[in-house]
Amino acid sequence: MLISLNWLKQYVDIDDFTPNELAEKITKSGIEVESVEPIVESMNNVVVGYVKSCEQHPNADKLNLCLVDVGDEELQIICGAPNVATGQKVAVAKPGATLPGGMKIKKAKLRGVESNGMICSLQEIGIDPKFVQKEFESGIFVFPEDVEVGANAVELLNLDDVILEFELTPNRSDCLSMIGTAYEVAAILGRDIRLPEVVVEREDTQTKDYVDVKVEEPALSPYYGAFVIQDVNIGPSPQWMQNRLIAAGIRPINNVVDITNYVLLEYGQPLHAFDYDRFGTKEVVVRTASEKEQIVTLDDANRTLDANHLVITNGVEPVAIAGVMGGANSEVYEGTKNILLEAAYFDPKSVRKAAKDHNLRSEASVRFEKGIDPNRVKEAGLRACQLLQQYAGGKVLSGEVEHNSLAVEERVISFSADKMRDRIGADISTEQMEMILQNLRFPFERKDQQFVVTAPTRRGDISIVEDMVEEIARLYGYDEIPFTMPQGSSHAGGLTARQQLKRKVHQFMQGAGLAEAWTYSLTTEGRATTLVSPEVQQTSPNPIGLAMPMSEAHSHLRLSMLPELLTSLQYNLARKQQNVALYELGSIYITKEETLTSQPKEELRLSGVMTGLWQNHPWQKDIKQVDFYVVKGIIEQLFHYVRFDNVIFEAGEVDGVHPGRSALLKYNGETIGFLGQLHPALQKDYDLTETYVFDINFEKLAEGITQEDRYVRIPRFPSVSQDLAFVLEEHIPAHDVLQVIQEHGGTYLTEVDVFDVYQGEHMEKGKKSIAYRLLFQDPSATLKDEQVEKAREQIVKNVQEKFGAELRG
């Protein structure tokens, strides 16, 4: 919500506060002020000028030579605007003026003729082009005739205003209006509030002679009021009203439309003006739409309705989608003379459904969705009638025609002063509480320490005692509430083992060069079943669908984080980031039920995606592309870092992963994840280069880590290394051989690593050679050759017996 301080001053005295001071007070009271911005940059020496004469420039066809009276002098100004003419009152930047953007106005010669200043367009003095009225889009701005020559144009156009942007939480819909904001600011400052006085002069003619209202769905429209205003003159709205609309982010159109928008902002009550003569009948029928019923809305779009959409009709066809947008067939235009004005209360859910279905979320629908004040509906309609009478010359017919089944209920909350002090934790006196309730303008009764408060309907967020605790605490001042230490027995804080593990995983992955990503837990149905680890696929074959998804893109709970991580990868590659490595530590959602009857199980997993160069040191000619072994090495080092032992990398296939470049992670015979290269077909779908992924069950990681700290004495004696190469059948996994080596290597074998695999022309078909490097070490003495040789013989013997291997020379 954008709040104009110049407009706010109409209701509350705030002149003794700077904009930043006021913003700080509002923020500290519970409504965040996101920004404090002047409506335009500072400028000076811009005044109202009167064009006394306008002639063609002697040396240029498209320039005009103007003589302009600016009050204290007359200036000769050359102007190229196509709409400049004699008799206009215009905005003039005098010599010495500074305009937004730093432009300084000086005396100059244009095509040999002196020019002393500039006649300005609205864009040139800082107004956003989207707020400029159509007639002034390509030319200068022309003031109404009643402005004073020489007056400050900056003030007349409200360009000295400051705008506060409120970041409102959903419960504070009362501040979606200027009056609601005025109530809030007056309560914070302890000031009086000045509300507009609504007085409407009525004609003798009765509205009921022209309109008949019938509401077929009273639950969706419990109040509908219709007013008729005759003989209006369509034209521009007064300058002050245009200024306020622009400050609130709304473009002025004409006096009738501007008045409905103005009342929307002032009261928070959406209104709609129909051209009575184009309405078609005197019947106003509020009903739900028929299936496949059509309406052309004000944006000239043809929209198909269904039975969930509430519509306003003339008894024959829809003329508006209730609370969302009017129809083009009854739109107010330049020739409109008679107005049918609607002031209604529509069901928030119905409006939200229609706005969402038609992608038409507007200032009006937002207010209906969040809840409007039922006590202001009729008053807002009367306020619009008053303004139409004053600024459109309209004649308001007597008596509005209403359907009214709206139950207006003011909630009553009781509390004791002692209980309030206990809840807040501050010694707030009973008199202070009383003063706060008076500032809030909440009616109340007090008997000793007991309060009975009636929450006004404008504050729909106040319903229980806790709401009153918040109101009194925030207006008392959160800064005034003393700090207190917890009472009772306490323990020193600390992280659990699981929390420590999560931190270690984050530290390692970021230290390894991967960037953390946070992706949506919701995805499409197709992606929810993509790149799912085999053990998850067996446990939860079907993803969980939402009953009422916001969109198809977020309709199902994920069974894997990888699809959304690939989307993030795709986003980065599309923006020329070729080397990307992302990881996420997050939850997937598992259930065995086909129809969900209970909460799904959340399982924490660690997933990652990598593509491009892993290492790039061109000067040293050290360039390394991400491949399977880079990813495998990162995972192995992670397991080593967190002391998660006995994990086996086993060849296996996963849907969506390259069948020849993938591995399953096994722990105690159970699959706990996988890694591999993305399948070329899936890679193409995402428009990616060669990409590698991994997915690990963090829950198993947390269960299997060694919790105890381990310390190993630094060796004092040298180690002995041995290399063994075995010729094996090509289907035998290297890890199986490594396990046999570890089992029979004896006490002094400390490390075993594969350092070479060979298959080629010097190797028999169907065979391969795997070379292992063995490290032996005795921490208490220097190893003897016989000890190493004995262990070597045992290793060779057992590998040969188990796998039929040959020792390669």
N, C-alpha and C positions, 0 to 999 in steps of 0.2 A: 504493500500500500504506500503510495506516494503522498506525503502530507506537505501542503504549501503552508509555510509559516505566515505569510500575509493573509491567507484565508483563515487560518486558525485564530489569528488575532481578532477576527470578527466575533468569536465566541468567548475567548479567554484572554485576559491581560497577561502577555508574556514579554512585554517590551523591556523589562529589566533583566532579561536573560539573553546571553548570546546564543546563537544556534547550537554551538557545541556544548554549552552548559546545559541547555534544555535537553539535548540528546542524551547527555550523561545521566541526568535525573530520570528520564524515561527508561533508559536501559537498566539502571539500577533498581527500578521498580518492577521489572519483569518482562518488559517488551523490548526486544533488541532493536536498536536503531542501527541498521546496517551501513548507512552512509549519510553524510551531511554535505550536500552539494548546492552551490549557487545555481540558479536556473541557467545563467550564462556567465561567461567571464566578465570581469569588471570592465566598464567602459564609461566614458564621460563625454560631455559636450554634444549630446544627441538630443535635439529639441523638435518640437512641432513647428513646421514651416508651412506658409500659405503660398501656393504657386500663383503669383500675380499675372505672369504671362509665360507662354510656352511657344517658342518659334523654332523652325528648323535651323540647325547649325549651318552657317554659310558655306562651310567646306566639307560637310559630311552628310550623306543622305539619311543615315540611321541614328544620328545624334540630334538632341534637342537643346536649344539654348533657353534656360529658364531663369526668370527673375523671382526669387523666393524671399518672402517676408518671414523672418525668424523672431520677430518681436522687438528686439533692440536694434536691428539693422536689416538691410536688404542685401541678399547675396546673389551674384550671378553664378549659376551652377549649370554645367553641361551634364545631361542625363541621357542614357541610351535605352531606358526602359520603354517598351512599346505602349504602356498604359498611362504614361505621365500626361497630364492635361491641365489647362488653366482652371483655377478654382478649387483645386484639390488641397487637402491638408495632409502633409506627408512627414515622414521622419527624416530629419536632416542632420547629418554629421558635419558640424562646423569645422573650419580649419583648426587644427590642434587636437581634435577628437582622437581617441584610441578605441578601436573596435575589437570585438573578440578575435582571437588569433594574433593579436599584436599589430594589426594594420593601423597605421597613423595617417590621418587625413591632413594633407597639406594643400596650399595653393599650387595650382598647376596650369599648364597650357595644353589644351587638346585641340589639335589641328589648327593651331595658331590663335585660339581664343582662350582667354583666361577663365578658369573655373575655381570657385572659392567654396569648396565643400563637396558633399555627396548626398544625393537623395537615395535613401536606403530601401532595400527589400528586407523582408523579415529574415531571410536566410543570412543576409550580411550583418545583421545585428544579433545573430546567435541563435535564432529559433530553428529547431530541427525541421528540415524540409517536410517530414511526414506530418507535421502539425499545421502546415501552412494551408489556408483555404484555397480552393481551386482557382478563384479569380485572381489570386495574388501569386500563384506558383511561378509565373514567368515574368513577373514585373515588380514594381515597387508596391509598398503597402500604403493604403489610403485610409486615414482616420475618419471617423464620423464627423459630421459638420459641427457638432456642439463642442468639440475640444477647443481649448484656448491656444492661440498662436504663441509660441515661445515657451510653452509648458515643457516640462521634463518628459521626453518620450520614453525614457527608461522606466520611469514610474508608471506612466500610463499603460505601458505594455507589460507591466509586472516583471520586468527583467531584473529588478533588484530583489527578487524573491529568493528564498533558500528552501530547498526541498529535503525533507527527512524521509528516508526510505525505511519503513517498518518491516521487519522479518517476523511476521505474525505466526504464532502457533495455531493449530486448527481450532482450539477452544476459544480464542479471542476474536471471534467474528464481529464482535461489537465495534472493534476498531477498524472495520472495513468501511467506515463512514466518518465524515468530518465531525458530526455531532457526537458520535461514539468516542472519537479521539478527544474531543473537547471535554467530555465527561472525565476521561482518564487523566488528561493533563490538569484539569481543575482539581481533581482529587489529589494528584501528586503535589501540586503547588499550594493547595489549600485556598484556591481562588474561587470567586463567583463565576457562574457561567451564564452567558447571554444567548438564549435560543431565539430563532426567528419567530416573529409574531405572524401567525397565519390568519389573515382576514380576507375573505372572498366575498365580493359583491355578486349577488345572484340575480338572474333575470326572473321574470314572472313565469315564463314557460317552464314546464316540468320535464325533467330528463326522462321520466317513465313514458312520456308520449313518444319518445324517439328510440328507446332501447328497452329490450326485455332480456333479462339474464336468466339462463337455465344451466345449472351445474348437474351433470349426470353422474359425476364421480366426486362426491363431496369429501371422500377420504383423501383424494389427491389435490383437491382445491377447496379447502374449507371456507375460504373467504374470496369473493370476487366482487370488486366494486367497479362500476362503469360511470364515467362522467362525460358529459357532452359540452364542448366549447365551440361556439359558432362564430363565424365571421372573423377568423384569424387572418392576419396578414403575414405571409411567409417572407422572411428576410433575414439579414444577419442578426445574431443575438448581440446584446450589449457588450462593449469591449471588456468590462470587468468579468463577465461570465466566460467569454472566450479565454481570457487570461487564466482563469481558474481551471478550466478544462485542460488547457495546454499544460499547466503545471502538474496536473494529475495524469498526464499522458494520453489525453483524448483529443482528437482533432475536431475543431468546431465545424458544423455543417450548415445548419440554419437554426432560427430561433426555437422552433418546436422541438426538433431533435436535441438541440443543446439543452433545453430546459429539462427534458426527461433525463438526460445524462447528468445534468447538474444535481437534480434531486436524488438520483442514484448515489452520487458521491456524498451529498450532504446528509441524507437520511439512511443510506445503505439499503434503500428499498427500490428494486427495479420497477420501472413503469414501461408501458408501451403505448404509443400514440398511433391509432389507425386513422386513415382518411375516411371519415364517416360516409361520404358520398360514394366512395369506391368499395366500401364494406359490403354493399349489395343488399342487405336486409336490415331490419331493426332487431333481429334475433342475435343474441350472443349465446352460443351453446358450447359449454366446456365438456368434452368427452374424450375417451381414448380413441385412438385412430383405428380404422379398419386395416386388416392385413393388406399390404401392397398399395395403400392409399398414397397419393402423390401430393407434394406441395413444392412450389418454387419459392425459395426463401429470399431474403433481401440481398443476398450475395449472388442472386440469379442462378443458383444451383438447384437442379431438380432432385428432390430427396424422396426416398421411398420410406414410408412409415410402417410401423407394426403396432400390435395391440398393447405394447408396453409404453407407447408414447402418448402423453397427454397433449391434446391440441385444442386451440380456440377456433371455433367455426362460426360461420354466419347462418348456421342451420342447414347449409347445403354442402359447403366445402371448407377445408381447413384454411385459416388465414394467419395462423401462427403456431409454432411449436412452443407450448407453454413454458415460460421461463427461460427459453433459449434464444429464439429468433423469430421475427415476424415474417409474414409472407409478402412477396413482391406485389401481389394483387391488391393490397390495401395500404401500400406504402405512402407516407407523406411526401409530397413533391411540391414544386414551385407553385402549382395552381390549387393547392389544397385550401379549402375555406372552412370546413367543419371538421372537428376532431372528436373521435371517440377515444377517451383516455382510460386505460386499464390500470388498476392498482389491485394486485392479488397476492394471495399467499398460496404457493405451490409446494407440494410434498418434495422434500430435498432428494429423496431416492429417485423419484420419477424424473426430476430435472437432470440429475447426474446421469441417469441411464440414457436419456435422449441426447444430452450434450456429448457423452462418450460415443454413442452409436454414430452420431453425425459429425464427430470431430469439430464441435462448435462450442468449445469452452470459452465463455465470454465474461465480461465484468458482471453481467446480470446473473448468469448461471452459477458463477462462483459464490455469489451471495445467497442465492436460493439453496445451493448445496450445503453451505455451512450453517444456515439458519438465520432467518431475519427476525426482527422484533415484531410480534403480532400486533402490538399496540401502536406501531408507527405506520401500518399499511395505509389506512384511510387518511391519516394526517399527511403522509407524503403525497397522496393523490391531490389533496386540497392545496398543498404547497405548490404543486405543479400548476393547478388551476389559477392560483394567485399570480404566478409568474407569467403564465400565458395571457392573463388579463392585462398585466402591466407591460409586457414586452412584445406581445403579438396582437394586442388590441382585441383579444377574444372576449366573447360574452358567455359567461358560465351559467348553464341552465340550473334551475333549482332542483335540489334533491338528487343524490346519487342513487343509482339502482344497484342493489346489493344482493348477493347470496352470502349468508353469514352463519356458518355452523362451527366457527373457530372457537375452540375452548382455550381461553386465555387464563393460564394458571401461574400465579406467583408463588414460588416456593418459600416456605417458612423454615428457618433454621434456628435452633435454640442452642445456646452454649453458656457456660459460666466463665467469668473472668479468670478464676483460678485455673480452670482446665486449659484455657487459652494460654495463660502464662506458662503452664507446665509443658504444653505442646511446643511452644515457640522457644522456650528456654531463655526468656528475657523478662525482666521485671517491668512489664508494661502496665501502667496504672489504668484503672477502670475509666478514668476521665480521658486518657489518651485513646483508648479503644472507642469511646463514644465519639471523640473528635474525628477519628478515622472513618467511622460509619457515616458521620455527617458529611465529610468531604467526598465520600463515595456516593452520597445521596441515596443510601439504602434506608428505607423506612425501618425503624426499630422501636421496641419498647424495652425499658430497663427497669428491673426491680432489684435493688441492692446489687448483687454480683451477677445476676442472671439477665441475659440478653435474649430477646426474641426478634430476629431480623427477617424482613421480607425482601427477598431478592427481586429487583425489578426485571421485567421481561426482556429488557435490552441486554441483560447479562445472563444469557442462557447457560453459561459455564458454571454458575453458582447453584449448587443443589444440596450439598452435604456440609457437615461441620468442617471437614478438611479443607474445603474451598474457602471457608471463612478464615481458617488459620492462615492460609496463603495470603488472602487479601490483607489481613491485619499485619502479618509479618512483613510483606513487601512494602507497604506504605509506612510502617514504623521505621523500616530501613534495615536491610540485611546487614549493612555495615555496623548497625547499632547492637546487633545480637552478639552477646559476649561469647568468646571462645571457652569451651569447657572440655575437660578431659573425660574419657569414658570412666565410669565408676564400676567397682567390682573387680573380681580377679581378672588378670590379663596375662597374656603370654607374648613373648617377643615374636614379632612378625617374621615371616620367612616364606620362601617359595616351596611348594610341594615338589616331589621328584618329577612329576609330570610337567609342571611349569618350568622347572630347570631344563628338562629335556627339550621342551619346545624352544626355549631361548638358545640352547646349544645348536639345535637344528638351524634356526634362523642365522646364528652367527656363522656357522659353517657354510651354508649355502651362499650367503652374501660374500663371505670371504673367498669362496671359490669362484666368484664372478657372476653369480646369477642375481637378478633383480626380483624383489618380491612383487607379486601381482595379487590383486583382490578381484575376483570375478563374481558374477551373479550366481546364487544358488539355484536360480530358476533358469530353465533353458527350453528349447523346443522339444517336442516329443521325439523327433529323429535324433537330435544330438544327445538326448538323455540316455540313449542306448548305444552310443558310439564310444569306442576306446574304453570299454569297461573291463576291468581286471577279471580273469576267469573265476576267481573265488567269489567275487561280488555277483557276477552273472548267475552263478549257481544259487546263491542265497536270495537274490532279489531279481528274478528274471524280468519283471515289468517295472518301469519307473512310476512314480506316484504323480498323478495328474491333479491339478487344482480344480476345485469345484467351480470357481468363478475367476478365471485368469484375467489379468489386465490386458494381455495381448497374447497372440500365438507364440511370440518370441520368448515369453516367460510363462509357459503353461505347465511345465513339469519340473519336479525336483530332480536334481542331477544325481546320476550314479557314478559320474566321473567328472573331475575338474578339467580334464584335458581339452574337450571341445571348446569351452569358453577361453581357455588359455591360448588355443590355436587362433581363435578370433582376435585376441589381443596381439598375437604375433602377426597376423595378417594386417592389422591396423598399422603396426609399426613398419612392416615391410612396404606398405603402400605409401609411407612417408619417408622413403629412402633410408631407413635404418636397416642395414643389411645384416648386421651381426647382433643377434638378439638371443638372450638366455633368460628365461623367466621361470620362477617357481611359485607355488602356492601351498600353504599349509591350511587346509580347510576341511569342511565336513561334506560327506555325501549322505544320502538318505535311503535307508534300506528297509524293506518290509517283505515278508513272505505272503502277505494277504493280497488276493486279487482285488477285493473291495476293502478299502481301508476302514477299519473300525477303531483303531488305536493309534497313538503317536508312533511315527516311524523311528527306527533306531538311527541315531547319528553316529557315523564312523569317521574319525579324523584320518585324513590321508595326506601324503606329501607327493605332489605332482610337479612336473616340469616339462618345458619345451625349449629346444635349442636349435639354432640354425646359424649358418655363416661361418666366419673365422673364429676359432677359439684362441688362437695365438697369432699375432701379427707384428713381427719385428723385422721390417724390410731391410734395415741396415745390416743386421746379422744374417739376413736371408733365412729367417726362422718364421715360416708361415705354416700354421696348422689349422686345417679345416675341422669343424665339429664332425665326429664320427661315432660309431658304436662304442669304441674303446675309450673315447673321452668321457662319454656318459657313464660307462661301466666303471671307469676309474674314479669318477666323482662319487658314485654311490658306494664303492668299496671304501673310499677314504672317509665318507660320512659314517659308515658302520664302524670303522676303526676308531673314529673320533668319539663316538658316543658309546663305544665298547659293546657293540651288538655283534656277537660272535656266531660262527657256524652257519652263515648264510651261504647257500649254494646258488650259482648262476647256471640255469639249466636251459638248453635249447627248447623252445616251445613256440606255439603259434597263438596269436591274439588277433581277434577281428579288428581290422583297421591298421594293423602293423605289418611291415614287410616280412613275409614268411621266412626268408633266409637270413634276416638281420634282426632277430628278436630273441629275448631270453626271459624265462620266468625266474622270479626270486623265490627260493624255497627255504623254509626254516622249519626244522624238525619234521620234514616231509610234507609240510603244508605250504601252499602257494600264498605269498604275501605281497605280490605285485609283479611288475614286468618292466622291461625297457626295450627299446628298439627304434628302428627307423620307421617313419610314417609310411604307410602303404602309398605307392605312387598315385593310385586312383583317388584316395582321400586327399593326398597332397595337392592334386590338381583341383579338386573341389574347393579347397581353401585358397587356391592361387598362391602356393608357397614354393620356396626352393627346398632343397634337401633338408629335411627336418627330423630331429630325434626327440623322443618323448620317454618319460619314466613316470611310474605311479607306484607308491609304496604305502602299505598299511601301517599308519603311525601307531595304531593301537597295539599291534604285535611288537613294534619297536619298543614301546613303553613297557610291555610285559617282559621282554627278553633281555633288556640291557643289564649289565652287571652293575649293581648299585654300589658295591664296596669299592673304595679307592684301592688301586694296586700300585705298588712301588717295586721297581726292579733295580738292583744294585748295578752301578756302571761297571762293565767288564774291565778287569785288570789284565786279562790275558788275550792273546791274539786269536782270531777266528780262522777257520780253514774252509775254503770253498771248493766244491766239486761240481763239475758239469756232467750230466748224464743225458744221452739222447737215445730214445727208444723208437724203433720202427713198429707201428701198430696198425691194426685195421682202422680204416678211416672213420668208421662209425663210433669208435670208442672215445668217449669224452675225456678231455685232458684232466678234468677235475677228478674223475674216478681214479686215474693213475696217481694224481697228486695225493689223494687220500691214502692210498696204499703206501706211498713213500713216507708220509707222516706217521702211519701206524708202525712201520718197521724200521724207521730211521734211528731209533734208539734215543737215549737220554739227551745226547748232545746236539741233536738236530734242532736248530732254532728257526730256520726259515727255508721255505721252498717256493720258487717262482718259476713260471714258464717264461722263457726268453726267446723261443724260436719254434715255429711250426713250418715244416717244409713238405710240399707236394710238387712233383715236377718230373722232368724227363729222366732224372737219375733215380727216380723212386718207382718201385713196382706199382702197377695200376691197382687201385683199391687200398693202397697203403699210404701212411703219412709218417713223418718223423717229428716227434715232439721233444724239445730239449728243455731240461730242468736245471736250474742252478740251486745247489744245496749249500747251506751255510751251517757249519758245525762250530760249537764253542762250549768250552768248559769254564764256568765262572770262577772255579777254584784252582785251576792249574792249566798248564800248557798241554794241549792235546798232542798225543803221539800218533804217528802214522798208522800204527797197527789198529788203534781205536777207530780211526776214520775209515780205514780199509774194511774193517769188520762190519761196520754199519753199511758201507757201500755194498758189500757182498750180499747182505741180507735184503737190501732194497732191490737189487737186480734180480735176485732169486725169486722173490715174491711177485714182482711185476711180471717176470717171464712166466711164472706158473699161472697167474691169474688171467693174464691177457694174451699169452702166447707171443709176447713181445720179443724183439731182438735188440740187443745192445748195439747201437751204431758206433763205429769207430771214429 
